[in-house]
C-alpha cells in the first residue's frame, strides 16, 4: 500500500469522541461550558480566540485583555454512546451539557454561557 493510502486509512480509523469541554479564565474565574461532536476541535476553538474570530464576544474580549496564558482548556466528559436503542448524538450532547451547566453554575455564577 502506498503511503498516501496508508495515511488515509489511518485517518479513517481514528476514533472521534464527542463530549463536553470547559474553558476557564484563571484571572477572573469565568468559565465556558460547551459541547462538541469532535473533541479534537478544541484546537480550532483556541485558534478562533487567537485570531480574534470567536463568536462569544465576552470570551474574546477577555482573551484579548488577559492573553492566552490566562486560560485553561479542559475536557470534562466524553460522551459514551449507547450500544442499543435509539441514540441521537446532538440530543445526548445537549443533555450532557445541561448537566454540566447545572452542576458548575451553582458553584460558580461567573460564566461566558
N, C-alpha and C positions, 0 to 999 in steps of 0.2 A: 504494500500500500504506500502511495507517495505521501510525503509529509503534509501536504495541504489536506488530503482526505483524512489522514490520521488526526490532525488538529480539529477538523470539522466534527469528526466522530467523538472526540474527547469533549468538545463543547456541548454536543447534544446529550452527553451522559452526565453533565454537571447537574446536580440536584438543585432546583430552585426552591428556596424556602421563603414563605410568606410569614409576616409577623408584625410585631409592634416594636417601635423604637422610641427612644427619648433623647431629646437634645436639651442639655442643661446649661444655663448661663451661670457660671461659677462666681460671677461678681454679684449679681442681684438675686440669684436663686430662682429665676423664672425658668419654666420648663415648657417644652412642646412634646406632646404625646401624639404619635401618628402611626398609621399603618401603611404597609406596602406589600404588594404581591411578590416582590423580589427584594429581599434584604440587601442584596448586593448593590442596590440603587442608592444606598446611603452615601456612597462616594459622589453620586450625582447631586444629592441634596447639598452636600458640603461644597461642591463645585458651584452650585447656584449661589450660595452665600458668598463665596469668594469673588464671583464675577458680578455680584450685585443684582442678580435676576430672581431672587427668591420671591415668591408671591405673598409670603407672610411679611407684610411691611414692618410690623413691630419687631419681629425677629431680625429682619435685615438691618433695621436701624441700630439695634443693639450690637449686632455683629460688626457693623461699620464703626460703632463707637468704641467697643471694648476689644475687638480683634479676635482672630481665630483661636489664640491660646486660652481665651476665657471660656471656651465652650467644650463640652464633653458630649460625644455621640455614644449611645449605648443601645444594644439590642436587649429588650426586656422580656420578650416572649416570642417563641417560634410557634406558629400555628400548626397544630397536629391535625392532619387530615383524617377524617373518619374512613374506616375501611369498608363499612357497609352503610346502606341507606343513602339518602339524598345529602349531598354536600355542595353548598354554594360558597366558594371562597370569599366573595365580596361580603356576603351576609355574615359569615363567620368572622371575618376580619373586623367588621363593624361592631359585632358583639364583643369581641376581644378588646377592641379599642375603648368601648364604653366601660368595660370592666376596669381597665387601667385608669381611665379618666376618673372614674368614681373613687377608686382606691387611692389615687395620688392626690386628687384635688382636696380631699378632706384633710390631708396632711400639709399641703402646700397650695395656698389660694393664688399664688402668683403663676400665671400661665400665659402662653402665647396662643392657646387654643381658643 
